[in-house]
Amino acid sequence: MKWWRSWRSGGGLLVAVVWIVFATIHGLVKSRERERSRREIAAYVAEGSMTAEEGERLMKAGAEAAAAEDDE
């Protein structure tokens, strides 16, 4: 029964490690998607289907939304 007691006492540590891993993965996915969106906006501006001002406005709106989400 010693293994059961040691597993139970280390359960909180396991939860913390899993939480950290998932939070890290979540942050990586968010930053990758943000960069992907920025590249798509830049491509639209480069091909002329969007003005530079519209692209800048979209990027600013995305940055403000990301900041608001981080505050929550």
Short mmCIF file of the C-alpha atoms (twelve columns), coordinates in Angstrom:
data_MODEL
# 
_entry.id   MODEL 
# 
loop_
_atom_site.group_PDB 
_atom_site.id 
_atom_site.type_symbol 
_atom_site.label_atom_id 
_atom_site.label_alt_id 
_atom_site.label_comp_id 
_atom_site.label_asym_id 
_atom_site.label_seq_id 
_atom_site.Cartn_x 
_atom_site.Cartn_y 
_atom_site.Cartn_z 
_atom_site.pdbx_PDB_model_num 
ATOM 1  C CA . MET A 1  0.000  0.000  0.000   1 
ATOM 2  C CA . LYS A 2  2.976  2.341  0.084   1 
ATOM 3  C CA . TRP A 3  2.698  3.011  -3.637  1 
ATOM 4  C CA . TRP A 4  -0.916 4.138  -3.171  1 
ATOM 5  C CA . ARG A 5  0.008  6.718  -0.535  1 
ATOM 6  C CA . SER A 6  2.886  8.076  -2.581  1 
ATOM 7  C CA . TRP A 7  0.693  8.334  -5.695  1 
ATOM 8  C CA . ARG A 8  -2.063 10.120 -3.795  1 
ATOM 9  C CA . SER A 9  0.295  12.662 -2.314  1 
ATOM 10 C CA . GLY A 10 1.875  13.357 -5.709  1 
ATOM 11 C CA . GLY A 11 -1.464 13.790 -7.461  1 
ATOM 12 C CA . GLY A 12 -1.448 17.550 -6.956  1 
ATOM 13 C CA . LEU A 13 1.978  17.765 -8.528  1 
ATOM 14 C CA . LEU A 14 0.754  15.773 -11.521 1 
ATOM 15 C CA . VAL A 15 -2.196 18.113 -11.969 1 
ATOM 16 C CA . ALA A 16 0.129  21.125 -11.838 1 
ATOM 17 C CA . VAL A 17 2.484  19.651 -14.443 1 
ATOM 18 C CA . VAL A 18 -0.401 18.785 -16.780 1 
ATOM 19 C CA . TRP A 19 -1.822 22.297 -16.321 1 
ATOM 20 C CA . ILE A 20 1.532  23.878 -17.211 1 
ATOM 21 C CA . VAL A 21 1.946  21.679 -20.297 1 
ATOM 22 C CA . PHE A 22 -1.536 22.488 -21.607 1 
ATOM 23 C CA . ALA A 23 -1.149 26.210 -20.874 1 
ATOM 24 C CA . THR A 24 2.127  26.229 -22.805 1 
ATOM 25 C CA . ILE A 25 0.584  24.424 -25.773 1 
ATOM 26 C CA . HIS A 26 -2.369 26.822 -25.712 1 
ATOM 27 C CA . GLY A 27 -0.047 29.834 -25.782 1 
ATOM 28 C CA . LEU A 28 1.942  28.408 -28.675 1 
ATOM 29 C CA . VAL A 29 -1.180 27.740 -30.714 1 
ATOM 30 C CA . LYS A 30 -2.507 31.258 -30.066 1 
ATOM 31 C CA . SER A 31 0.736  32.920 -31.100 1 
ATOM 32 C CA . ARG A 32 1.021  30.747 -34.208 1 
ATOM 33 C CA . GLU A 33 -2.529 31.640 -35.283 1 
ATOM 34 C CA . ARG A 34 -1.904 35.340 -34.618 1 
ATOM 35 C CA . GLU A 35 1.203  35.243 -36.817 1 
ATOM 36 C CA . ARG A 36 -0.714 33.362 -39.514 1 
ATOM 37 C CA . SER A 37 -3.401 36.053 -39.518 1 
ATOM 38 C CA . ARG A 38 -0.792 38.790 -39.797 1 
ATOM 39 C CA . ARG A 39 0.771  37.040 -42.790 1 
ATOM 40 C CA . GLU A 40 -2.608 36.658 -44.487 1 
ATOM 41 C CA . ILE A 41 -3.357 40.352 -43.991 1 
ATOM 42 C CA . ALA A 42 0.062  41.219 -45.420 1 
ATOM 43 C CA . ALA A 43 -0.638 39.006 -48.433 1 
ATOM 44 C CA . TYR A 44 -3.981 40.743 -49.071 1 
ATOM 45 C CA . VAL A 45 -2.254 44.127 -48.899 1 
ATOM 46 C CA . ALA A 46 0.510  42.942 -51.240 1 
ATOM 47 C CA . GLU A 47 -1.939 41.671 -53.859 1 
ATOM 48 C CA . GLY A 48 -3.937 44.899 -53.681 1 
ATOM 49 C CA . SER A 49 -7.267 43.534 -52.469 1 
ATOM 50 C CA . MET A 50 -6.880 45.535 -49.259 1 
ATOM 51 C CA . THR A 51 -5.325 48.923 -48.592 1 
ATOM 52 C CA . ALA A 52 -2.453 49.327 -46.175 1 
ATOM 53 C CA . GLU A 53 -4.699 51.388 -43.888 1 
ATOM 54 C CA . GLU A 54 -7.300 48.610 -43.747 1 
ATOM 55 C CA . GLY A 55 -4.593 46.065 -42.992 1 
ATOM 56 C CA . GLU A 56 -3.169 48.238 -40.239 1 
ATOM 57 C CA . ARG A 57 -6.635 48.710 -38.735 1 
ATOM 58 C CA . LEU A 58 -7.228 44.937 -38.728 1 
ATOM 59 C CA . MET A 59 -3.867 44.280 -37.079 1 
ATOM 60 C CA . LYS A 60 -4.539 46.893 -34.400 1 
ATOM 61 C CA . ALA A 61 -7.981 45.422 -33.745 1 
ATOM 62 C CA . GLY A 62 -6.427 41.968 -33.399 1 
ATOM 63 C CA . ALA A 63 -3.788 43.248 -30.989 1 
ATOM 64 C CA . GLU A 64 -6.441 44.971 -28.856 1 
ATOM 65 C CA . ALA A 65 -8.575 41.824 -28.794 1 
ATOM 66 C CA . ALA A 66 -5.563 39.714 -27.785 1 
ATOM 67 C CA . ALA A 67 -4.699 42.165 -24.989 1 
ATOM 68 C CA . ALA A 68 -8.281 42.113 -23.723 1 
ATOM 69 C CA . GLU A 69 -8.297 38.305 -23.785 1 
ATOM 70 C CA . ASP A 70 -5.025 38.174 -21.835 1 
ATOM 71 C CA . ASP A 71 -6.511 40.431 -19.151 1 
ATOM 72 C CA . GLU A 72 -9.328 37.965 -18.485 1 
# 
